[in-house]
Amino acid sequence: MRTSPPVWAEAILRTFLKAESFPNVSGDLLEQYRDSILPARGLLRADRWYVSHVFGFVLRGALPWAALFAGAAVARNTLDWLNPATDYHARALTSTALAVSILLVAGFWTAWRSGSFLAGAVTGLSASTVAAGLTILGNAVLLASSFGIDPAQGSGGLDELFHLPLMLILPGMAVCSIGGFLGAGARRFSRAL
């Protein structure tokens, strides 16, 4: 019988921790997994326990970036509804640049902390997915508020409010991956100096 958690889960844990913190955190989780969880729950439920703890670290690492990303999207919709424009080009350019910047910095930061390029990709996937949910929730609150449906129809419609956030998950992962590549490279370069 296998006595170690899934290798992929440990790899993900490594990407969300500072390189210096990983041995202690991983060791504590592994000790608890082997000594008490695995004997009491069996392999499948012990693996589920371990993975849930790893995803707790992922969520805590991605949540601030997801909140920034979602906040920017909901703020843009609010601005469009409160102050409709005849030409949305400047607003679209600004909000896109802000979103890309948030995701690049998120990927860079997590890869810099962990030293792993994969941190950017995992951060991108998790932050974009959580941000999609937060954005949809924020847009639903806007829609249910005194704004009503008319301003939404005038600035992109319901598809933009509820489908666009979901469509941005994979591009968000790609942008964060670029940030992760740059962050991991910068960390290696700074250590080589």
Secondary structure, 3 states (H helix, E strand, C coil): CCCCCCHHHHHHHHHCCCCCCHHHHHHHHHHHHHHHHHHHHCHHHHHHHHHHHHHHHHHHHHHHHHHHHHHHHHHHHHHHHHCCCCCCHHHHHHHHHHHHHHHHHHHHHHHHHHCCCHHHHHHHHHHHHHHHHHHHHHHHHHHHCCCCCHHHHHCCHHHHHHCHHHHCHHHHHHHHHHHHHHHHHHHHHHHHC
